[in-house]
């Protein structure tokens, strides 16, 4: 067993190395197959450009009228947020915990990660493991939103500074339970302190990855091991997002998050995160401006929601959310279904969605998720993503 683990830790062929400052010797000492340190800086693991040492006026803010502007009420109000230097220090400090999380999670789940030459199955249900440290710009933006002005405030209120994502490659019965059983062993050994468990599911519970009873058992194990109260709850998402989130606490009080979700849901979530931010007037990377422009008709104009225009936009937004929910279910149903090598991911099309609706759909063709995904990959400077079988 020890020899097998050593061989695992020394394997580096399948590691996608980050282009960020985190790709250093310390990470290379913990190289694990299909354990990717990501150049991404939010818990949603959305693909983002490498952070530059610049003011966040370079991000796109979708305002009430859907236009792009700097968020003058957040990052430019230095009295209500932390300095960039402090944000960088917190990110650097968290980086050690990302390595710790990578080592702990990788060690207990290494034998469940699929062989790159073989499809996922019950014995190897994990498609890939990903890890990331929240970047300074993202920390600063979140601190501003929560009016946090100190290091202690950030550490105590931002619970996703370090992140791990367990991407499942199969929906075989018992596969997620198998992963949770292995994580439970690390909890019992005192190597993983889980302080909260959250089950994100749509209204239809058939799409959940595991029963709530199983998650309750994991929470109880951590509660008994560390003599703490570990809340476990169900969150029903109107968008249909399906995943398991677990908060983990490190010795110095910094909190990280572990997510469990399928590879098809994970891929779609990267795209849906952008539309989510647009609909809620959050900052969006400027490279996604084409997507922002397409989704502008979903954003209210001004503050009076009773105007004819805003009533029409609200109806359109409701249609888009329904489309998003159906698209998440579509991805969930795809998980575990074999696909051909080098095929471009196909999301639920607007035509497919419209055929399931009673009335006419007013969403425009360019709002089709397949079109938005093409724009995203273009903005990311990539060829359309190819998924292994």
TORTORGU-306800 format. One record per residue (C-alpha): x, z, y. Coordinates in Angstrom, 3 decimals. Layout:
BEGIN
<rec><x>X</x><z>Z</z><y>Y</y></rec>
...
***
This chain:
BEGIN
<rec><x>0.000</x><z>0.000</z><y>0.000</y></rec>
<rec><x>2.815</x><z>0.915</z><y>2.385</y></rec>
<rec><x>4.640</x><z>-2.333</z><y>1.603</y></rec>
<rec><x>1.448</x><z>-4.265</z><y>2.283</y></rec>
<rec><x>1.019</x><z>-2.548</z><y>5.654</y></rec>
<rec><x>4.633</x><z>-3.214</z><y>6.627</y></rec>
<rec><x>4.232</x><z>-6.869</z><y>5.788</y></rec>
<rec><x>1.070</x><z>-6.898</z><y>7.890</y></rec>
<rec><x>2.752</x><z>-5.304</z><y>10.878</y></rec>
<rec><x>5.636</x><z>-7.760</z><y>10.711</y></rec>
<rec><x>3.406</x><z>-10.825</z><y>10.600</y></rec>
<rec><x>3.336</x><z>-12.656</z><y>13.923</y></rec>
<rec><x>2.400</x><z>-16.262</z><y>13.175</y></rec>
<rec><x>-1.269</x><z>-15.726</z><y>13.905</y></rec>
<rec><x>-0.825</x><z>-13.608</z><y>17.032</y></rec>
<rec><x>-1.924</x><z>-15.288</z><y>20.244</y></rec>
<rec><x>0.461</x><z>-13.834</z><y>22.792</y></rec>
<rec><x>-0.830</x><z>-13.082</z><y>26.242</y></rec>
<rec><x>0.601</x><z>-14.847</z><y>29.272</y></rec>
<rec><x>0.147</x><z>-11.677</z><y>31.274</y></rec>
<rec><x>2.582</x><z>-8.870</z><y>31.993</y></rec>
<rec><x>1.384</x><z>-7.179</z><y>28.818</y></rec>
<rec><x>3.199</x><z>-9.691</z><y>26.625</y></rec>
<rec><x>6.348</x><z>-7.630</z><y>26.337</y></rec>
<rec><x>8.587</x><z>-6.044</z><y>23.737</y></rec>
<rec><x>6.293</x><z>-3.059</z><y>23.351</y></rec>
<rec><x>3.463</x><z>-5.298</z><y>22.199</y></rec>
<rec><x>5.739</x><z>-7.329</z><y>19.989</y></rec>
<rec><x>6.664</x><z>-4.179</z><y>18.091</y></rec>
<rec><x>3.034</x><z>-4.000</z><y>16.975</y></rec>
<rec><x>2.409</x><z>-7.684</z><y>16.186</y></rec>
<rec><x>-0.526</x><z>-7.999</z><y>13.816</y></rec>
<rec><x>-2.160</x><z>-11.144</z><y>12.429</y></rec>
<rec><x>-5.278</x><z>-12.184</z><y>14.320</y></rec>
<rec><x>-4.947</x><z>-9.208</z><y>16.670</y></rec>
<rec><x>-4.888</x><z>-10.819</z><y>20.078</y></rec>
<rec><x>-3.830</x><z>-9.098</z><y>23.286</y></rec>
<rec><x>-6.042</x><z>-10.928</z><y>25.743</y></rec>
<rec><x>-5.402</x><z>-12.105</z><y>29.265</y></rec>
<rec><x>-8.828</x><z>-10.819</z><y>30.204</y></rec>
<rec><x>-9.789</x><z>-7.933</z><y>32.390</y></rec>
<rec><x>-13.361</x><z>-6.896</z><y>31.785</y></rec>
<rec><x>-15.010</x><z>-5.174</z><y>28.889</y></rec>
<rec><x>-17.122</x><z>-8.214</z><y>28.221</y></rec>
<rec><x>-13.882</x><z>-9.988</z><y>27.326</y></rec>
<rec><x>-14.941</x><z>-12.959</z><y>29.417</y></rec>
<rec><x>-12.187</x><z>-15.526</z><y>29.798</y></rec>
<rec><x>-10.680</x><z>-15.176</z><y>33.255</y></rec>
<rec><x>-7.704</x><z>-16.521</z><y>35.091</y></rec>
<rec><x>-4.546</x><z>-14.457</z><y>35.192</y></rec>
<rec><x>-4.818</x><z>-11.903</z><y>37.955</y></rec>
<rec><x>-2.782</x><z>-12.646</z><y>41.038</y></rec>
<rec><x>-1.510</x><z>-10.128</z><y>43.546</y></rec>
<rec><x>-4.106</x><z>-10.996</z><y>46.136</y></rec>
<rec><x>-7.182</x><z>-9.631</z><y>47.835</y></rec>
<rec><x>-10.411</x><z>-10.169</z><y>45.954</y></rec>
<rec><x>-11.719</x><z>-12.326</z><y>48.762</y></rec>
<rec><x>-10.584</x><z>-15.045</z><y>46.347</y></rec>
<rec><x>-13.513</x><z>-14.251</z><y>44.070</y></rec>
<rec><x>-16.904</x><z>-15.880</z><y>44.438</y></rec>
<rec><x>-19.778</x><z>-13.634</z><y>45.426</y></rec>
<rec><x>-23.295</x><z>-14.876</z><y>44.734</y></rec>
<rec><x>-25.362</x><z>-13.519</z><y>47.585</y></rec>
<rec><x>-29.123</x><z>-13.372</z><y>47.903</y></rec>
<rec><x>-29.168</x><z>-17.030</z><y>48.884</y></rec>
<rec><x>-26.729</x><z>-17.986</z><y>46.152</y></rec>
<rec><x>-23.909</x><z>-18.879</z><y>48.532</y></rec>
<rec><x>-20.239</x><z>-18.010</z><y>48.073</y></rec>
<rec><x>-18.697</x><z>-15.386</z><y>50.326</y></rec>
<rec><x>-16.376</x><z>-12.420</z><y>50.273</y></rec>
<rec><x>-18.003</x><z>-9.137</z><y>49.397</y></rec>
<rec><x>-17.454</x><z>-7.389</z><y>52.711</y></rec>
<rec><x>-19.303</x><z>-4.280</z><y>51.617</y></rec>
<rec><x>-17.064</x><z>-3.564</z><y>48.655</y></rec>
<rec><x>-13.379</x><z>-4.354</z><y>48.430</y></rec>
<rec><x>-12.899</x><z>-4.887</z><y>52.151</y></rec>
<rec><x>-14.290</x><z>-1.445</z><y>52.847</y></rec>
<rec><x>-11.127</x><z>0.473</z><y>52.030</y></rec>
<rec><x>-12.786</x><z>3.807</z><y>52.710</y></rec>
<rec><x>-15.052</x><z>3.292</z><y>49.704</y></rec>
<rec><x>-12.573</x><z>2.070</z><y>47.142</y></rec>
<rec><x>-9.064</x><z>2.659</z><y>45.836</y></rec>
<rec><x>-5.908</x><z>0.874</z><y>46.933</y></rec>
<rec><x>-4.580</x><z>-2.093</z><y>45.026</y></rec>
<rec><x>-1.434</x><z>-0.104</z><y>44.208</y></rec>
<rec><x>-3.444</x><z>2.706</z><y>42.607</y></rec>
<rec><x>-5.499</x><z>0.176</z><y>40.641</y></rec>
<rec><x>-2.283</x><z>-1.406</z><y>39.360</y></rec>
<rec><x>-0.929</x><z>2.023</z><y>38.379</y></rec>
<rec><x>-4.111</x><z>2.875</z><y>36.462</y></rec>
<rec><x>-4.020</x><z>-0.488</z><y>34.689</y></rec>
<rec><x>-0.366</x><z>0.003</z><y>33.738</y></rec>
<rec><x>-1.076</x><z>3.535</z><y>32.522</y></rec>
<rec><x>-3.991</x><z>2.267</z><y>30.440</y></rec>
<rec><x>-1.788</x><z>-0.388</z><y>28.879</y></rec>
<rec><x>-0.154</x><z>2.210</z><y>26.624</y></rec>
<rec><x>-3.597</x><z>3.146</z><y>25.304</y></rec>
<rec><x>-4.373</x><z>-0.491</z><y>24.572</y></rec>
<rec><x>-1.269</x><z>-0.582</z><y>22.389</y></rec>
<rec><x>-2.341</x><z>2.678</z><y>20.764</y></rec>
<rec><x>-5.811</x><z>1.279</z><y>20.123</y></rec>
<rec><x>-4.328</x><z>-1.905</z><y>18.719</y></rec>
<rec><x>-2.129</x><z>0.018</z><y>16.324</y></rec>
<rec><x>-4.834</x><z>2.453</z><y>15.176</y></rec>
<rec><x>-7.613</x><z>-0.103</z><y>14.742</y></rec>
<rec><x>-5.247</x><z>-2.689</z><y>13.298</y></rec>
<rec><x>-3.861</x><z>-0.253</z><y>10.761</y></rec>
<rec><x>-7.259</x><z>0.784</z><y>9.414</y></rec>
<rec><x>-8.811</x><z>-2.703</z><y>9.447</y></rec>
<rec><x>-5.860</x><z>-4.961</z><y>8.579</y></rec>
<rec><x>-6.984</x><z>-5.493</z><y>4.996</y></rec>
<rec><x>-10.411</x><z>-6.682</z><y>6.172</y></rec>
<rec><x>-9.136</x><z>-9.489</z><y>8.417</y></rec>
<rec><x>-9.692</x><z>-12.915</z><y>6.911</y></rec>
<rec><x>-6.894</x><z>-15.113</z><y>5.625</y></rec>
<rec><x>-6.595</x><z>-17.989</z><y>8.147</y></rec>
<rec><x>-6.663</x><z>-20.490</z><y>5.276</y></rec>
<rec><x>-9.847</x><z>-19.119</z><y>3.735</y></rec>
<rec><x>-13.396</x><z>-18.546</z><y>5.006</y></rec>
<rec><x>-14.626</x><z>-15.038</z><y>5.757</y></rec>
<rec><x>-16.303</x><z>-13.213</z><y>2.891</y></rec>
<rec><x>-17.383</x><z>-9.704</z><y>1.992</y></rec>
<rec><x>-13.825</x><z>-8.663</z><y>1.104</y></rec>
<rec><x>-12.441</x><z>-10.030</z><y>4.399</y></rec>
<rec><x>-15.391</x><z>-9.999</z><y>6.818</y></rec>
<rec><x>-13.413</x><z>-9.785</z><y>10.079</y></rec>
<rec><x>-12.697</x><z>-13.090</z><y>11.794</y></rec>
<rec><x>-10.379</x><z>-11.684</z><y>14.462</y></rec>
<rec><x>-9.424</x><z>-8.536</z><y>16.383</y></rec>
<rec><x>-8.905</x><z>-8.730</z><y>20.139</y></rec>
<rec><x>-7.557</x><z>-6.214</z><y>22.637</y></rec>
<rec><x>-7.232</x><z>-6.077</z><y>26.409</y></rec>
<rec><x>-6.374</x><z>-3.776</z><y>29.304</y></rec>
<rec><x>-8.654</x><z>-3.839</z><y>32.344</y></rec>
<rec><x>-6.820</x><z>-5.548</z><y>35.194</y></rec>
<rec><x>-6.200</x><z>-4.094</z><y>38.641</y></rec>
<rec><x>-8.643</x><z>-6.376</z><y>40.478</y></rec>
<rec><x>-11.435</x><z>-5.553</z><y>38.045</y></rec>
<rec><x>-10.691</x><z>-1.821</z><y>38.281</y></rec>
<rec><x>-10.777</x><z>-2.020</z><y>42.070</y></rec>
<rec><x>-14.047</x><z>-3.930</z><y>42.132</y></rec>
<rec><x>-15.755</x><z>-1.510</z><y>39.737</y></rec>
<rec><x>-14.383</x><z>1.451</z><y>41.708</y></rec>
<rec><x>-15.881</x><z>-0.021</z><y>44.870</y></rec>
<rec><x>-19.274</x><z>-0.533</z><y>43.244</y></rec>
<rec><x>-19.304</x><z>3.096</z><y>42.120</y></rec>
<rec><x>-17.760</x><z>4.382</z><y>45.385</y></rec>
<rec><x>-14.774</x><z>5.862</z><y>43.555</y></rec>
<rec><x>-11.833</x><z>6.700</z><y>45.804</y></rec>
<rec><x>-9.388</x><z>8.588</z><y>43.569</y></rec>
<rec><x>-7.481</x><z>8.236</z><y>40.322</y></rec>
<rec><x>-9.503</x><z>11.064</z><y>38.786</y></rec>
<rec><x>-12.749</x><z>9.412</z><y>39.830</y></rec>
<rec><x>-11.787</x><z>6.106</z><y>38.235</y></rec>
<rec><x>-10.622</x><z>7.669</z><y>34.971</y></rec>
<rec><x>-13.730</x><z>9.834</z><y>34.773</y></rec>
<rec><x>-16.236</x><z>7.086</z><y>35.527</y></rec>
<rec><x>-14.841</x><z>3.782</z><y>34.228</y></rec>
<rec><x>-15.239</x><z>3.873</z><y>30.471</y></rec>
<rec><x>-13.807</x><z>0.493</z><y>29.551</y></rec>
<rec><x>-10.244</x><z>0.638</z><y>30.840</y></rec>
<rec><x>-8.890</x><z>-0.184</z><y>27.375</y></rec>
<rec><x>-10.867</x><z>-2.478</z><y>25.118</y></rec>
<rec><x>-10.965</x><z>-3.647</z><y>21.517</y></rec>
<rec><x>-13.244</x><z>-6.248</z><y>20.007</y></rec>
<rec><x>-13.909</x><z>-6.588</z><y>16.285</y></rec>
<rec><x>-15.239</x><z>-10.102</z><y>15.749</y></rec>
<rec><x>-17.081</x><z>-10.532</z><y>12.477</y></rec>
<rec><x>-16.875</x><z>-13.811</z><y>10.606</y></rec>
<rec><x>-19.702</x><z>-13.229</z><y>8.148</y></rec>
<rec><x>-23.183</x><z>-11.758</z><y>8.201</y></rec>
<rec><x>-23.001</x><z>-10.761</z><y>4.535</y></rec>
<rec><x>-24.896</x><z>-7.572</z><y>3.762</y></rec>
<rec><x>-22.646</x><z>-4.551</z><y>4.009</y></rec>
<rec><x>-19.853</x><z>-6.283</z><y>5.949</y></rec>
<rec><x>-20.287</x><z>-4.273</z><y>9.169</y></rec>
<rec><x>-20.894</x><z>-1.119</z><y>7.122</y></rec>
<rec><x>-17.526</x><z>-1.771</z><y>5.497</y></rec>
<rec><x>-15.861</x><z>-1.876</z><y>8.918</y></rec>
<rec><x>-17.598</x><z>1.310</z><y>10.054</y></rec>
<rec><x>-16.511</x><z>3.099</z><y>6.882</y></rec>
<rec><x>-12.875</x><z>2.276</z><y>7.636</y></rec>
<rec><x>-13.209</x><z>3.386</z><y>11.256</y></rec>
<rec><x>-14.767</x><z>6.621</z><y>9.998</y></rec>
<rec><x>-11.593</x><z>7.339</z><y>8.038</y></rec>
<rec><x>-9.525</x><z>7.117</z><y>11.235</y></rec>
<rec><x>-12.006</x><z>9.443</z><y>12.931</y></rec>
<rec><x>-11.719</x><z>11.973</z><y>10.098</y></rec>
<rec><x>-7.921</x><z>11.765</z><y>10.338</y></rec>
<rec><x>-8.147</x><z>12.570</z><y>14.054</y></rec>
<rec><x>-6.628</x><z>9.236</z><y>15.087</y></rec>
<rec><x>-9.777</x><z>7.845</z><y>16.704</y></rec>
<rec><x>-11.992</x><z>10.007</z><y>18.895</y></rec>
<rec><x>-15.382</x><z>8.338</z><y>19.299</y></rec>
<rec><x>-17.420</x><z>9.956</z><y>22.073</y></rec>
<rec><x>-20.432</x><z>7.616</z><y>22.222</y></rec>
<rec><x>-22.107</x><z>4.999</z><y>20.009</y></rec>
<rec><x>-24.499</x><z>2.382</z><y>21.380</y></rec>
<rec><x>-26.429</x><z>-0.229</z><y>19.410</y></rec>
<rec><x>-27.269</x><z>-3.261</z><y>21.571</y></rec>
<rec><x>-30.146</x><z>-5.168</z><y>20.014</y></rec>
<rec><x>-32.911</x><z>-7.542</z><y>21.111</y></rec>
<rec><x>-36.548</x><z>-6.571</z><y>20.691</y></rec>
<rec><x>-36.505</x><z>-7.959</z><y>17.146</y></rec>
<rec><x>-34.501</x><z>-5.459</z><y>15.071</y></rec>
<rec><x>-33.784</x><z>-7.982</z><y>12.317</y></rec>
<rec><x>-30.890</x><z>-9.230</z><y>14.439</y></rec>
<rec><x>-29.064</x><z>-5.883</z><y>14.590</y></rec>
<rec><x>-25.730</x><z>-5.721</z><y>12.764</y></rec>
<rec><x>-26.306</x><z>-2.390</z><y>11.067</y></rec>
<rec><x>-28.945</x><z>0.308</z><y>10.767</y></rec>
<rec><x>-29.167</x><z>3.046</z><y>13.358</y></rec>
<rec><x>-28.809</x><z>5.586</z><y>10.539</y></rec>
<rec><x>-25.337</x><z>4.216</z><y>9.773</y></rec>
<rec><x>-24.287</x><z>4.535</z><y>13.406</y></rec>
<rec><x>-25.757</x><z>8.025</z><y>13.543</y></rec>
<rec><x>-23.582</x><z>8.978</z><y>10.588</y></rec>
<rec><x>-20.462</x><z>7.690</z><y>12.369</y></rec>
<rec><x>-21.371</x><z>9.671</z><y>15.481</y></rec>
<rec><x>-21.864</x><z>12.801</z><y>13.377</y></rec>
<rec><x>-18.459</x><z>12.377</z><y>11.729</y></rec>
<rec><x>-16.761</x><z>12.266</z><y>15.136</y></rec>
<rec><x>-18.890</x><z>15.159</z><y>16.360</y></rec>
<rec><x>-17.820</x><z>17.310</z><y>13.408</y></rec>
<rec><x>-14.155</x><z>16.314</z><y>13.624</y></rec>
<rec><x>-13.702</x><z>16.962</z><y>17.346</y></rec>
<rec><x>-16.427</x><z>19.594</z><y>17.896</y></rec>
<rec><x>-18.182</x><z>17.534</z><y>20.562</y></rec>
<rec><x>-21.621</x><z>16.065</z><y>21.131</y></rec>
<rec><x>-21.552</x><z>12.334</z><y>20.370</y></rec>
<rec><x>-24.668</x><z>10.549</z><y>21.646</y></rec>
<rec><x>-25.885</x><z>7.511</z><y>19.718</y></rec>
<rec><x>-28.585</x><z>5.335</z><y>21.161</y></rec>
<rec><x>-30.317</x><z>1.988</z><y>21.026</y></rec>
<rec><x>-30.244</x><z>-0.357</z><y>24.005</y></rec>
<rec><x>-32.711</x><z>-3.226</z><y>23.915</y></rec>
<rec><x>-31.460</x><z>-6.135</z><y>26.008</y></rec>
<rec><x>-33.803</x><z>-8.637</z><y>27.602</y></rec>
<rec><x>-31.106</x><z>-11.285</z><y>27.170</y></rec>
<rec><x>-30.973</x><z>-10.790</z><y>23.402</y></rec>
<rec><x>-27.351</x><z>-9.605</z><y>23.421</y></rec>
<rec><x>-26.517</x><z>-8.057</z><y>20.045</y></rec>
<rec><x>-23.454</x><z>-5.866</z><y>19.480</y></rec>
<rec><x>-22.225</x><z>-2.380</z><y>18.664</y></rec>
<rec><x>-20.329</x><z>-0.545</z><y>21.414</y></rec>
<rec><x>-18.315</x><z>2.632</z><y>20.841</y></rec>
<rec><x>-16.535</x><z>4.636</z><y>23.520</y></rec>
<rec><x>-13.235</x><z>6.210</z><y>22.487</y></rec>
<rec><x>-11.372</x><z>8.894</z><y>24.404</y></rec>
<rec><x>-7.604</x><z>9.297</z><y>24.610</y></rec>
<rec><x>-5.668</x><z>12.524</z><y>25.077</y></rec>
<rec><x>-5.326</x><z>12.157</z><y>28.861</y></rec>
<rec><x>-9.038</x><z>11.558</z><y>29.391</y></rec>
<rec><x>-8.905</x><z>7.775</z><y>29.733</y></rec>
<rec><x>-11.789</x><z>6.090</z><y>27.940</y></rec>
<rec><x>-11.767</x><z>2.783</z><y>26.095</y></rec>
<rec><x>-14.402</x><z>0.746</z><y>24.314</y></rec>
<rec><x>-14.604</x><z>-0.860</z><y>20.876</y></rec>
<rec><x>-17.112</x><z>-3.671</z><y>20.392</y></rec>
<rec><x>-18.337</x><z>-5.138</z><y>17.105</y></rec>
<rec><x>-20.077</x><z>-8.521</z><y>17.177</y></rec>
<rec><x>-20.149</x><z>-11.865</z><y>15.391</y></rec>
<rec><x>-17.900</x><z>-14.772</z><y>16.355</y></rec>
<rec><x>-20.794</x><z>-17.007</z><y>17.428</y></rec>
<rec><x>-22.311</x><z>-14.289</z><y>19.595</y></rec>
<rec><x>-18.854</x><z>-13.524</z><y>21.031</y></rec>
<rec><x>-18.314</x><z>-17.141</z><y>22.039</y></rec>
<rec><x>-21.732</x><z>-17.451</z><y>23.660</y></rec>
<rec><x>-21.293</x><z>-14.113</z><y>25.437</y></rec>
<rec><x>-18.263</x><z>-15.478</z><y>27.302</y></rec>
<rec><x>-20.567</x><z>-18.066</z><y>28.836</y></rec>
<rec><x>-23.558</x><z>-15.780</z><y>29.290</y></rec>
<rec><x>-21.414</x><z>-13.258</z><y>31.174</y></rec>
<rec><x>-21.051</x><z>-15.815</z><y>33.962</y></rec>
<rec><x>-24.790</x><z>-16.449</z><y>34.266</y></rec>
<rec><x>-25.394</x><z>-12.690</z><y>34.071</y></rec>
<rec><x>-23.172</x><z>-12.152</z><y>37.109</y></rec>
<rec><x>-24.809</x><z>-14.983</z><y>39.043</y></rec>
<rec><x>-28.309</x><z>-13.631</z><y>38.428</y></rec>
<rec><x>-27.223</x><z>-10.171</z><y>39.579</y></rec>
<rec><x>-25.215</x><z>-11.329</z><y>42.603</y></rec>
<rec><x>-21.912</x><z>-10.131</z><y>41.169</y></rec>
<rec><x>-18.474</x><z>-11.592</z><y>41.827</y></rec>
<rec><x>-17.610</x><z>-14.700</z><y>39.821</y></rec>
<rec><x>-14.182</x><z>-16.316</z><y>39.531</y></rec>
<rec><x>-13.968</x><z>-19.248</z><y>41.993</y></rec>
<rec><x>-13.060</x><z>-21.688</z><y>39.238</y></rec>
<rec><x>-16.641</x><z>-21.366</z><y>37.971</y></rec>
<rec><x>-18.153</x><z>-22.505</z><y>41.287</y></rec>
<rec><x>-19.839</x><z>-25.514</z><y>39.622</y></rec>
<rec><x>-21.711</x><z>-23.178</z><y>37.294</y></rec>
<rec><x>-22.640</x><z>-20.921</z><y>40.212</y></rec>
<rec><x>-24.045</x><z>-23.897</z><y>42.129</y></rec>
<rec><x>-26.161</x><z>-24.994</z><y>39.153</y></rec>
<rec><x>-27.632</x><z>-21.510</z><y>38.758</y></rec>
<rec><x>-28.297</x><z>-20.944</z><y>42.478</y></rec>
<rec><x>-32.010</x><z>-21.799</z><y>42.134</y></rec>
<rec><x>-32.379</x><z>-18.689</z><y>39.961</y></rec>
<rec><x>-31.194</x><z>-16.358</z><y>42.744</y></rec>
<rec><x>-33.683</x><z>-14.983</z><y>45.327</y></rec>
<rec><x>-33.452</x><z>-16.088</z><y>48.961</y></rec>
<rec><x>-33.395</x><z>-13.148</z><y>51.348</y></rec>
<rec><x>-35.087</x><z>-9.838</z><y>50.561</y></rec>
<rec><x>-38.781</x><z>-10.766</z><y>50.673</y></rec>
<rec><x>-39.718</x><z>-11.421</z><y>47.040</y></rec>
<rec><x>-43.293</x><z>-12.371</z><y>47.971</y></rec>
<rec><x>-42.431</x><z>-15.690</z><y>49.606</y></rec>
<rec><x>-43.565</x><z>-18.843</z><y>47.762</y></rec>
<rec><x>-39.949</x><z>-19.882</z><y>47.244</y></rec>
<rec><x>-38.915</x><z>-16.551</z><y>45.721</y></rec>
<rec><x>-42.018</x><z>-16.484</z><y>43.525</y></rec>
<rec><x>-41.021</x><z>-19.913</z><y>42.206</y></rec>
<rec><x>-37.423</x><z>-18.764</z><y>41.709</y></rec>
<rec><x>-38.616</x><z>-15.665</z><y>39.852</y></rec>
<rec><x>-40.576</x><z>-17.847</z><y>37.417</y></rec>
<rec><x>-37.532</x><z>-20.048</z><y>36.915</y></rec>
<rec><x>-35.355</x><z>-16.984</z><y>36.361</y></rec>
<rec><x>-37.818</x><z>-15.665</z><y>33.776</y></rec>
<rec><x>-37.587</x><z>-18.982</z><y>31.928</y></rec>
<rec><x>-33.797</x><z>-18.832</z><y>31.982</y></rec>
<rec><x>-33.756</x><z>-15.285</z><y>30.602</y></rec>
<rec><x>-36.121</x><z>-16.374</z><y>27.826</y></rec>
<rec><x>-33.784</x><z>-19.299</z><y>27.118</y></rec>
<rec><x>-30.836</x><z>-16.879</z><y>27.010</y></rec>
<rec><x>-32.647</x><z>-14.594</z><y>24.564</y></rec>
<rec><x>-33.471</x><z>-17.509</z><y>22.282</y></rec>
<rec><x>-29.867</x><z>-18.727</z><y>22.516</y></rec>
<rec><x>-28.495</x><z>-15.332</z><y>21.431</y></rec>
<rec><x>-30.848</x><z>-15.306</z><y>18.443</y></rec>
<rec><x>-29.737</x><z>-18.846</z><y>17.631</y></rec>
<rec><x>-26.080</x><z>-17.736</z><y>17.593</y></rec>
<rec><x>-26.906</x><z>-14.667</z><y>15.513</y></rec>
<rec><x>-28.626</x><z>-16.837</z><y>12.918</y></rec>
<rec><x>-25.629</x><z>-19.183</z><y>12.803</y></rec>
<rec><x>-23.196</x><z>-16.399</z><y>11.912</y></rec>
<rec><x>-21.890</x><z>-16.709</z><y>8.420</y></rec>
<rec><x>-23.015</x><z>-20.330</z><y>8.081</y></rec>
<rec><x>-20.055</x><z>-22.543</z><y>7.181</y></rec>
<rec><x>-19.117</x><z>-25.124</z><y>9.811</y></rec>
<rec><x>-16.767</x><z>-28.077</z><y>9.712</y></rec>
<rec><x>-13.244</x><z>-27.679</z><y>11.027</y></rec>
<rec><x>-12.693</x><z>-28.822</z><y>14.623</y></rec>
<rec><x>-16.364</x><z>-29.048</z><y>15.522</y></rec>
<rec><x>-17.387</x><z>-28.312</z><y>19.090</y></rec>
<rec><x>-19.669</x><z>-25.240</z><y>19.258</y></rec>
<rec><x>-23.295</x><z>-26.231</z><y>19.748</y></rec>
<rec><x>-25.531</x><z>-23.780</z><y>21.533</y></rec>
<rec><x>-29.310</x><z>-23.909</z><y>21.612</y></rec>
<rec><x>-30.260</x><z>-26.891</z><y>23.773</y></rec>
<rec><x>-32.951</x><z>-26.862</z><y>26.428</y></rec>
<rec><x>-34.894</x><z>-29.435</z><y>24.423</y></rec>
<rec><x>-34.817</x><z>-27.205</z><y>21.339</y></rec>
<rec><x>-35.911</x><z>-24.232</z><y>23.411</y></rec>
<rec><x>-38.704</x><z>-26.145</z><y>25.167</y></rec>
<rec><x>-40.212</x><z>-27.141</z><y>21.824</y></rec>
<rec><x>-40.784</x><z>-23.455</z><y>21.049</y></rec>
<rec><x>-42.620</x><z>-22.814</z><y>24.322</y></rec>
<rec><x>-46.303</x><z>-23.363</z><y>24.991</y></rec>
<rec><x>-46.050</x><z>-24.593</z><y>28.553</y></rec>
<rec><x>-43.729</x><z>-26.927</z><y>30.409</y></rec>
<rec><x>-40.175</x><z>-25.757</z><y>31.051</y></rec>
<rec><x>-38.947</x><z>-26.178</z><y>34.620</y></rec>
<rec><x>-35.255</x><z>-25.475</z><y>34.014</y></rec>
<rec><x>-33.100</x><z>-28.458</z><y>34.964</y></rec>
<rec><x>-30.999</x><z>-30.378</z><y>32.454</y></rec>
<rec><x>-27.735</x><z>-29.148</z><y>33.929</y></rec>
<rec><x>-28.760</x><z>-25.566</z><y>33.057</y></rec>
<rec><x>-28.416</x><z>-26.407</z><y>29.364</y></rec>
<rec><x>-25.872</x><z>-23.956</z><y>27.911</y></rec>
<rec><x>-23.970</x><z>-26.812</z><y>26.298</y></rec>
<rec><x>-23.432</x><z>-28.379</z><y>29.720</y></rec>
<rec><x>-22.456</x><z>-25.027</z><y>31.233</y></rec>
<rec><x>-19.999</x><z>-24.451</z><y>28.395</y></rec>
<rec><x>-18.406</x><z>-27.833</z><y>29.020</y></rec>
<rec><x>-17.982</x><z>-26.937</z><y>32.702</y></rec>
<rec><x>-16.511</x><z>-23.574</z><y>31.738</y></rec>
<rec><x>-13.917</x><z>-25.058</z><y>29.398</y></rec>
<rec><x>-13.035</x><z>-27.610</z><y>32.068</y></rec>
<rec><x>-12.597</x><z>-24.803</z><y>34.607</y></rec>
<rec><x>-10.463</x><z>-22.872</z><y>32.127</y></rec>
<rec><x>-8.242</x><z>-25.930</z><y>31.769</y></rec>
<rec><x>-8.934</x><z>-26.220</z><y>28.062</y></rec>
<rec><x>-10.157</x><z>-28.817</z><y>25.632</y></rec>
<rec><x>-13.598</x><z>-27.898</z><y>24.316</y></rec>
<rec><x>-13.020</x><z>-24.888</z><y>22.072</y></rec>
<rec><x>-12.622</x><z>-25.552</z><y>18.382</y></rec>
<rec><x>-13.652</x><z>-22.905</z><y>15.910</y></rec>
<rec><x>-12.122</x><z>-22.617</z><y>12.440</y></rec>
<rec><x>-14.454</x><z>-22.893</z><y>9.503</y></rec>
***
